[in-house]
Amino acid sequence: MLNIAHVLAVFPVAKRDKDLDGPAAEAPAGVHPNLANPNNQNAMAMSIITLCMALSIILVLSRAYTRIFCIRKVHIEDYFLRDV
C-alpha cells in the first residue's frame, strides 16, 4: 500500500513546497484564474435560502393558526411541528 508520508518525505523540500503551494494544474489557454477573489453565486444562494425559510415559516405558522383557532382540534402530528 502507498504511504503518502513516505512519498512526500522522498521529495526534496523545495520541490515539495513548490508543488503543494501551487495550483493542481495549469489553467487552459486564454483563461486567467482569479484565486484571490473567485466568482461565485453566494448572494443568489443566500437570497434563495432566505426566501425558502421565510415561506416555510409562514406556512407552518398558518397551519398552526388554522388548527388551533379555526378547527380547534389538535392531533398528535401537530405537536411534532414544534420540533421542526
QUIJO-V894812 format. One line per field, one symbol per residue. phi: phi as a letter, one per 30 degrees, with the letter a starting at -180 (. if undefined). psi: psi as a letter, one per 30 degrees, with the letter a starting at -180 (. if undefined). burial: # if it has 16 or more other C-alpha atoms within 10 Angstrom, else .. A space follows every 10 residues. Layout:
phi->???
psi->???
burial->???
This chain:
phi->.dcddddddd dddddddddd dcddbddddi ccdcddbdda cddddddddd dddddddddd ddddddddcc dibbcddddd dddd
psi->kkjeeeeefe kkeeeeeeef falelkllkf kjkifeilkl heeeeeeeee eeeeeeeeee eeeeeeeefe ehkkleffff fff.
burial->.......... .......... .......... .......... .......... .......... ...#...... .......... ....
